[in-house]
Amino acid sequence: MGLKKNAAAVTKEPKAAAPKPGKERTNSLLYSQKLAPYLFVAPFVLVFAIFYIYPVISSIIMSFQEVIPGQTHFIGLTNYKRLFNGDLGQAVLNSVIYTLLSCAVVVPVPMLLAVFLNSKKMVGKNIFRSVFFLPALVSIVVAGLTFRLIFGEMPTALLNNVLSNFGIKPIKWLGGPAQWTTFFALLVLCCWRWTGVNIMYYLAGLQNISVELYESAEIDGANAWQQFRSITVPLLKPTFTYVLTISIYGGLAMFLESYMLFNGNRSPGGAGLTIVGYLYRLGWEQANFGFGCAVGICLLVATLTINLVQLKISGFFKKE
């Protein structure tokens, strides 16, 4: 009898301790599938609200004020009335020309290069991809200094030295009498820096196109051009729209390239003055923060409007 009682006592499972009410609720919150997405998104939302939404709201308020260090005065639409001046007009014209020229190059050309790099017959794909993408890793400060030396006005500058071999006299590229030389230098710097990035975007889009479509087209007798026109271009439309959107924004918001290329915000004859450069001049060089905020808000509205219009034209908002 004694042995049976001891065996029963050993085999008897101990009762689990009852969880505390507070601890059970905490565990349910930590492992809640409804709460988990919000926890993961919360850091981004906080950063976006603090460093993007708050500055935009503050800029809108300051655009209606005269901001003096230590005090502010509400002046209504005075800052917006002062927008119509020659310097801002030249900055807008330069930015628009630069945006149009850069989009005409860095949007379609990377698409063609990406198609070649994605071809099965292409030799050394990874090497060319690395070479094209390498400029994006270079600091724009270093790139600006380097291109300033390349486009120097002295006969010993790299580009003038090359042109002298063909009997061409040295050209004053930056701020010369011909304004096209300035845009040419800025455009070369833009293409050198952003072509590889856009190639990566297009390559990502090409990976989503089924190989069977090309095989079927080849069986039907379609040549390479017909496959590119009827398969590649239509299916790359979302990627094309994205690249065009960021290129428009990058063109209108360009500043650092011009600043480094001209060694400051004062280019000869205002040839390199951009909208953001004019905003920088007002806000930091002249401490006219209210007027600078008004310029920034107008640039934000113009950029959003242009991008929304091109997204509407491209059919981005159509329901499938």
C-alpha positions in Angstrom: 0.0 0.0 0.0 2.8 2.4 0.9 4.6 1.8 -2.4 1.3 2.4 -4.4 0.8 5.7 -2.6 4.4 6.8 -3.4 4.1 5.8 -7.1 0.8 7.7 -7.4 2.5 10.8 -5.8 5.4 10.6 -8.3 3.2 10.1 -11.4 0.8 12.8 -10.4 1.4 15.9 -12.6 1.9 19.2 -10.8 -0.7 21.8 -11.4 0.4 24.8 -13.6 0.5 28.1 -11.8 -2.3 30.3 -12.8 -1.0 33.3 -14.9 -1.4 36.7 -13.5 -4.1 38.8 -15.3 -1.7 41.6 -16.1 1.0 39.3 -17.6 -1.5 37.5 -19.8 -2.7 40.8 -21.2 0.8 41.9 -21.9 1.7 38.7 -23.8 -1.5 39.0 -25.9 -0.5 42.5 -26.9 3.0 41.6 -27.8 1.9 38.7 -30.0 -1.2 40.4 -31.4 -1.4 40.1 -35.2 -3.5 43.3 -35.3 -1.0 45.4 -33.4 2.2 44.0 -35.0 1.9 45.9 -38.3 1.4 49.2 -36.5 4.5 48.6 -34.4 6.6 47.9 -37.5 5.3 51.0 -39.3 5.5 53.3 -36.2 9.3 54.2 -36.6 8.8 55.3 -40.2 5.6 57.3 -39.4 7.4 59.1 -36.5 10.4 60.0 -38.7 8.2 61.1 -41.6 6.1 63.2 -39.3 9.0 64.9 -37.5 11.4 65.5 -40.4 8.9 65.9 -43.3 5.4 66.9 -42.3 6.4 69.2 -39.5 8.9 71.2 -41.6 6.4 71.5 -44.4 3.7 72.9 -42.0 6.3 75.2 -40.4 7.4 76.5 -43.9 3.8 77.2 -44.8 3.3 79.3 -41.7 6.6 81.1 -42.1 5.8 82.0 -45.7 3.2 84.4 -44.4 5.6 85.9 -41.9 8.6 88.2 -41.8 11.1 86.2 -39.8 13.8 88.1 -38.0 16.1 86.2 -35.6 14.2 86.2 -32.3 10.9 87.5 -33.6 8.3 87.0 -36.3 5.6 89.3 -37.8 2.6 88.2 -39.9 2.6 90.0 -43.2 0.0 88.1 -45.2 0.7 87.5 -48.9 3.6 90.0 -49.1 6.2 87.3 -49.6 4.2 85.7 -52.4 3.8 89.1 -54.2 7.5 89.5 -54.2 8.0 86.3 -56.1 7.7 88.0 -59.5 11.3 89.2 -60.0 14.1 88.7 -62.5 16.3 86.5 -60.4 13.5 84.0 -59.7 12.4 84.1 -63.3 15.9 83.2 -64.4 16.1 80.4 -61.8 12.8 78.9 -63.0 13.9 79.1 -66.6 17.2 77.4 -65.9 15.6 74.7 -63.8 12.9 74.0 -66.4 15.5 73.7 -69.2 17.7 71.5 -67.1 14.8 69.2 -66.2 13.7 68.9 -69.8 17.2 68.1 -71.1 18.0 65.7 -68.3 14.7 63.8 -68.6 15.2 63.5 -72.4 18.5 61.6 -71.7 18.3 59.8 -68.3 14.8 58.4 -68.9 15.0 56.6 -72.3 18.7 55.9 -72.6 18.9 53.8 -69.4 16.0 51.8 -70.7 17.9 50.9 -73.9 21.0 50.1 -71.9 19.1 47.9 -69.5 17.6 45.9 -72.4 21.2 45.2 -73.7 22.4 44.3 -70.2 19.5 41.9 -69.8 20.1 40.2 -73.0 21.3 36.6 -73.0 23.9 37.4 -75.6 25.5 40.2 -73.6 29.0 39.3 -72.3 30.2 40.6 -69.0 26.8 41.7 -67.7 27.8 42.1 -64.0 30.9 44.1 -64.9 29.0 46.6 -67.0 26.3 46.8 -64.3 28.9 47.6 -61.7 30.6 50.2 -63.9 27.3 52.0 -64.6 26.2 52.0 -61.0 29.5 53.1 -59.5 29.0 56.8 -60.1 25.9 56.7 -57.8 28.2 55.7 -54.9 30.5 58.7 -55.4 29.8 61.8 -53.3 28.3 64.7 -55.3 30.9 67.0 -53.7 33.7 64.9 -55.1 32.0 64.6 -58.4 31.4 68.3 -58.6 35.0 69.1 -57.9 36.2 66.6 -60.5 33.9 67.9 -63.2 34.9 71.5 -62.4 38.5 70.5 -63.3 37.3 68.6 -66.4 35.3 71.6 -67.7 37.9 74.2 -66.7 38.5 77.1 -69.1 42.3 76.7 -69.2 43.8 75.0 -72.3 45.3 72.4 -69.9 41.9 71.4 -68.7 41.0 67.8 -69.6 38.2 68.5 -72.1 39.9 71.5 -73.7 43.1 69.5 -74.0 41.2 66.7 -75.8 39.5 69.2 -78.1 42.8 70.9 -79.0 43.9 67.6 -80.7 41.1 68.3 -83.2 42.0 71.9 -83.8 39.3 73.4 -81.5 40.2 76.4 -79.4 39.7 76.3 -75.6 36.1 76.9 -74.6 34.9 78.6 -71.5 32.5 75.9 -70.4 31.3 77.3 -67.1 29.7 80.8 -67.4 30.9 81.6 -70.8 29.1 83.8 -73.3 27.2 80.8 -74.7 24.8 79.5 -72.1 24.6 76.1 -73.8 28.0 75.2 -72.5 26.8 75.6 -68.9 23.8 73.3 -69.5 26.1 70.8 -71.3 28.3 70.6 -68.3 25.4 70.1 -65.9 23.8 67.6 -68.2 27.0 65.5 -68.5 27.3 65.5 -64.7 23.6 64.5 -64.3 23.9 61.7 -66.9 27.1 60.4 -65.4 25.6 60.2 -61.9 22.1 59.0 -62.5 22.2 56.8 -65.6 23.3 53.7 -63.6 20.6 54.2 -61.0 17.9 54.3 -63.6 19.4 51.2 -65.3 18.9 49.3 -62.1 15.3 50.3 -62.0 14.7 49.2 -65.5 16.6 45.9 -64.9 14.3 45.2 -61.9 11.3 45.8 -64.2 12.7 43.5 -66.9 13.0 40.7 -64.4 9.2 40.7 -63.9 8.6 40.1 -67.7 8.1 36.4 -68.4 10.6 34.9 -70.7 7.8 32.8 -72.3 6.4 36.0 -73.9 9.7 36.5 -75.8 9.9 32.8 -76.7 6.4 32.9 -78.1 7.1 36.0 -80.1 10.3 34.5 -81.5 8.4 31.4 -82.6 5.8 33.6 -84.3 8.7 35.3 -86.2 9.0 38.6 -84.4 12.5 40.2 -84.6 14.3 41.9 -81.7 12.8 45.4 -82.5 9.3 44.0 -82.7 9.7 42.2 -79.3 11.0 45.4 -77.8 8.2 47.5 -79.2 5.3 45.1 -78.5 6.5 43.4 -75.2 9.2 45.3 -73.4 8.0 48.9 -73.8 4.3 48.2 -72.7 5.3 46.0 -69.8 7.9 48.5 -68.6 5.4 51.3 -68.5 5.1 51.3 -64.6 8.9 51.5 -64.3 9.1 54.2 -67.0 6.5 56.2 -65.1 8.4 55.9 -61.8 11.7 56.9 -63.4 10.1 59.8 -65.1 8.6 61.0 -61.8 11.8 60.9 -59.9 13.7 62.5 -62.8 11.3 65.5 -62.9 11.6 65.9 -59.2 15.4 65.6 -59.3 15.6 68.1 -62.2 13.5 70.8 -60.4 15.2 70.2 -57.1 18.8 70.2 -58.4 21.1 72.4 -56.4 24.3 70.7 -55.1 25.5 69.8 -58.6 25.4 73.5 -59.7 26.8 74.7 -56.4 29.9 72.4 -56.6 30.4 72.9 -60.3 30.6 76.7 -60.0 32.3 76.7 -56.6 29.4 78.5 -54.9 25.9 79.9 -55.5 27.1 82.8 -57.7 27.6 81.5 -61.2 28.7 84.0 -64.0 25.6 85.7 -65.4 23.3 83.5 -63.3 23.8 80.6 -65.8 23.8 78.0 -63.0 21.2 79.6 -60.8 18.4 77.1 -60.0 15.2 77.4 -57.9 16.7 75.7 -54.9 19.8 77.7 -55.4 17.7 80.9 -55.2 15.9 79.5 -52.1 19.3 78.8 -50.5 20.5 82.4 -51.3 17.4 83.8 -49.6 17.2 81.6 -46.6 20.9 81.1 -45.7 22.9 83.8 -47.4 20.4 86.7 -46.8 18.6 85.2 -43.8 15.2 86.1 -45.4 13.5 83.0 -44.2 9.9 84.1 -44.9 10.6 84.8 -48.5 12.6 81.6 -48.8 9.8 79.6 -47.4 7.4 81.1 -50.0 9.7 80.1 -52.8 10.0 76.6 -51.3 6.2 76.2 -51.0 5.7 77.3 -54.6 8.3 74.8 -55.8 6.6 72.0 -53.8 3.2 72.9 -55.3 4.6 73.1 -58.9 6.5 69.8 -58.6 3.5 68.0 -57.2 1.2 69.5 -59.9 3.6 68.5 -62.7 4.1 65.0 -61.4 0.3 64.5 -60.8 -0.4 65.6 -64.4 2.1 63.3 -65.9 0.9 60.4 -63.7 -2.7 61.2 -64.9 -1.6 61.2 -68.5 0.3 57.9 -68.1 -2.8 56.3 -66.7 -1.3 55.7 -63.2 -4.7 56.3 -61.5 -6.7 54.1 -63.7 -8.3 51.1 -62.0 -7.3 47.8 -63.6 
